[in-house]
Amino acid sequence: MADFKTHTILGTGVGIGLSCLAVTGNFITLSGSVLAVFLSAVASALPDIDSDSGSPRKFALSALEILCPAILMVSFSKDFSLENLMLSGIAVFFVIRYPLGYLIDKATKHRGVWHSIPMALIASMIVYLVFCRSAFSSRIFFALIFFVCFLSHLILDEICSLKYFGLSVKKSFGTALKFSGSSWLQTVFMYIVIVILGGICLFEQVAGGK
Ligand SMILES: [Zn+2]
């Protein structure tokens, strides 16, 4: 099994490469590319949020604890007072740190729902939606890079499940790059979430989103 360091090095490397191409092609700004590299590192660590070992889970949750309140405060900066924004940001921080962390511990197991292609899709669509104030090209790029780097984690896990140059496989083979969760209920729930998020993305565009 690849460790946290290997996953983040690979994901960040992919993120740097794609961001350089995107900046060269005027698809995103320079500051957007730096953010994209950070998102790449988060995406490449995120599947192991269900891991028993501390680092990936700590890193992924810490990144969410920083990103989510910041995005919330920027997104609603015109609609609410600074006091209300700060209180909401603090509330989101604590919700991610405690109830969400607890839920992930209790409701998921390693190489379960977080190691799946539908979850990569869900995470990417959430990234697309949370950057609602960014330019359309940036939103697409952030979502795309998140999906690719999330997928890089799953692919690397599968490669590490091969033995003897692919002639034999370990027991863990097939548990990372899959289209289902650890139970049929999780699988159905994931696909319902995909349909709902897909609908919101489409509605947002049709209704005049950027
Ligand atoms: Zn993994």
Residues whose N, C-alpha, C, O or C-beta is under 5 A from the ligand:
A	BS01	ZN	P47 D48 D157
